[in-house]
Amino acid sequence: MPTVIVGLFGMMIGSFLNVVAYRVPLRRSIVSPPSTCTSCGSQIKGYDNIPVVSWLVLRGRCRHCKQPISVRYPLVEFGTGVLFAIIVLRFWPGVAKIASTDPLEATIAAVFVLVAFLYLGAISVALALIDIDTHTLPNRIVLPSYFVGAALLVGAALLGGDGGALLRAAIGMVALGLAYLGMALAYPGGMGLGDVKLAGVLGLFLGYLGWAPLVVGAFAAFLLGGLFSVGLLALRKANRKSGIPFGPWMLGGAWVGVFFGAPVALGYLSVFGLR
């Protein structure tokens, strides 16, 4: 039941993220004015703003001007709902287990961690869309994420009495940020400061979960980005000088670390008999 509820909530968040991805690069407010058609400017009524459903009912066209509404809108809404549901599947069993055996403080700590990663899921969608569209990772989203992530994860660590997680989070934030800063300084054309700032955020979240998620998440970004680049080169959709946004692959790699970091690390170590 929590998975379904949070998944539906995620679809509503996805609708808002469409607004964020459109307005933030234009330096416009994300709360005012209300949602409008990008073609005719007509305000979108509430009954035309139901995630996925409204797009299907309207057959992908504005009620007023009949101009097509990009299929990206319902895909983002649905995809965000699926992502939120998967995050709940990853973290909710821990919340339920702790709630049945441990004090209230530990349960609240586990809920804080769940909320922190739902927040990371939301900004992941927004930042990936913006980076694909504009090749930028706006400070308006990235920088506040340090404070939101730190507040939730520090609160979770203090309530749960897990100082080790807090130390790993700090190390992960600094280490991944410095690693990307080094790459940006060594190769300015291939890595931007937006990537550096995002790296610190991802290091914070991944480090909190453990060393395995941090290491796997960091390396998975380059593996995914490299495979994508090789595919584009093979299909002649890009050349060696083409600018390819790396933010989506950093985010994708981070989620590989979140969901699969521990088993991937154990599998890798077992190959060398180090498990």
Secondary structure, DSSP 8 states (H G I E B T S, - for coil): -HHHHHHHHHHHHHHHHHHHHHHGGGT--SSSS--B-TTT--B--GGG-STTHHHHHTTTB-TTT--B--THHHHHHHHHHHHHHHHHHHHHHHHHHHHHHS-HHHHHHHHHHHHHHHHHHHHHHHHHHHHHHHS---HHHHHHHHHHHHHHHHHHHHHHT-HHHHHHHHHHHHHHHHHHHHHHHH-TTT--HHHHHHHHHHHHHHHHH-HHHHHHHHHHHHHHHHHHHHHHHHTTS--TT-----HHHHHHHHHHHHHHHHHHHHHHHHHTT--
